[in-house]
């Protein structure tokens, strides 16, 4: 079985019960087809890069799982017909070679998922220059 990462972007106005039902249904579909859930990480609401179906924000969730490749098509089919799902993406993860950990256990799962705290900007006191308006831009043609 291969390891995959599924990112879900759900409508921000969907009720929390419906969002958790969608994530639960997706994880049940994975396990029903012989897969195994590694981690489920809700990222919360975030601003989208561009509007999708008039929404400027989305509720993000990440599911890391191991499953046979035949499971992916069923999951994507289910997500495509779900109204609350704005976007989804399934990516195959490359697993590093198994290494012995300090306690001697092989293959312990140390998968790190980025968190909200990782993305906070820290003001280090340096001034940022907007490169789009630098002097290196070509001059306007008269």
C-alpha positions in Angstrom: 0.0 0.0 0.0 1.1 3.5 -0.7 0.9 6.6 1.4 -1.3 9.5 0.2 -2.2 13.0 1.5 -5.7 14.3 0.8 -6.4 18.0 1.1 -10.0 19.1 1.3 -11.2 22.7 0.9 -14.8 22.9 2.1 -17.3 25.7 2.0 -16.8 28.1 4.9 -20.6 28.4 5.5 -21.1 24.7 5.9 -22.1 23.7 9.5 -19.4 22.0 11.6 -21.6 18.8 11.8 -21.7 18.6 8.0 -17.9 19.1 7.7 -17.1 16.4 10.3 -19.6 14.1 8.5 -17.8 14.6 5.2 -14.4 13.9 6.7 -15.8 10.9 8.6 -17.4 9.5 5.5 -14.1 9.9 3.5 -12.1 8.2 6.2 -14.7 5.4 6.4 -14.5 4.9 2.6 -10.7 4.6 2.9 -10.8 2.0 5.6 -13.7 0.1 3.9 -11.5 -0.4 0.8 -8.6 -1.8 2.9 -6.8 1.4 3.7 -5.5 2.8 6.9 -5.8 6.3 8.3 -2.5 7.8 9.5 -3.6 11.3 10.5 -6.4 13.7 10.2 -5.6 17.4 10.7 -8.1 20.2 10.5 -6.4 23.4 9.5 -9.4 25.7 10.0 -10.6 28.6 7.8 -8.1 30.2 5.5 -8.2 32.8 2.8 -8.3 31.4 -0.8 -5.8 32.6 -3.4 -8.8 33.3 -5.8 -12.5 33.2 -5.4 -14.1 29.7 -5.9 -17.9 29.7 -6.4 -18.1 33.2 -4.8 -16.2 32.1 -1.7 -13.1 34.0 -0.6 -12.3 31.6 2.3 -12.4 27.8 2.8 -12.2 25.3 5.6 -9.1 23.2 5.1 -8.6 19.6 6.3 -5.8 17.2 5.6 -6.0 13.4 5.7 -2.9 11.3 5.5 -3.6 7.6 4.7 -2.3 4.4 3.3 -4.4 2.6 0.7 -4.3 0.6 -2.5 -4.3 2.8 -5.7 -7.8 1.6 -6.6 -9.2 3.4 -3.6 -8.2 6.8 -4.9 -10.7 6.8 -7.8 -13.6 6.0 -5.5 -12.7 8.7 -3.0 -12.4 11.3 -5.7 -15.7 10.3 -7.3 -17.4 10.7 -3.9 -15.8 14.1 -3.3 -16.7 15.4 -6.7 -20.4 15.0 -6.1 -20.3 16.5 -2.6 -21.7 20.0 -2.7 -19.7 21.3 0.3 -16.3 20.4 -1.2 -14.9 23.3 -3.1 -11.6 21.6 -4.1 -9.7 18.5 -3.2 -6.3 17.1 -4.1 -4.8 13.7 -3.5 -1.0 13.5 -3.6 1.1 10.4 -3.3 3.8 10.8 -0.6 7.3 9.3 -0.9 8.1 7.5 2.3 11.7 7.6 3.6 13.5 4.4 4.2 12.7 2.8 7.6 15.2 3.8 10.2 15.7 2.7 13.8 14.5 5.2 16.3 16.1 5.8 19.7 13.7 3.4 21.4 14.6 0.7 18.8 11.1 0.6 17.2 11.2 0.4 13.4 8.8 2.5 11.2 7.3 4.6 14.0 5.2 7.3 12.4 6.8 10.7 12.7 4.9 12.4 9.9 4.9 16.1 10.6 2.0 18.2 9.3 2.3 21.9 9.2 0.3 23.7 11.8 -1.3 27.2 12.0 1.5 28.3 14.3 4.2 27.5 11.6 2.8 30.0 9.2 2.6 33.1 11.4 4.8 35.9 10.1 7.4 37.1 12.6 8.4 40.7 12.3 12.2 40.7 12.5 12.5 44.5 12.1 13.8 44.4 8.5 12.1 46.5 5.8 10.5 44.6 3.0 10.7 46.0 -0.6 7.9 45.4 -3.1 9.8 44.1 -6.1 7.0 44.9 -8.5 7.7 48.6 -8.2 11.5 48.5 -8.2 13.7 50.7 -10.3 14.7 47.6 -12.4 11.3 47.6 -14.1 11.4 48.7 -17.7 10.6 52.3 -18.4 7.3 53.2 -20.0 7.4 53.7 -23.8 6.6 57.3 -24.9 
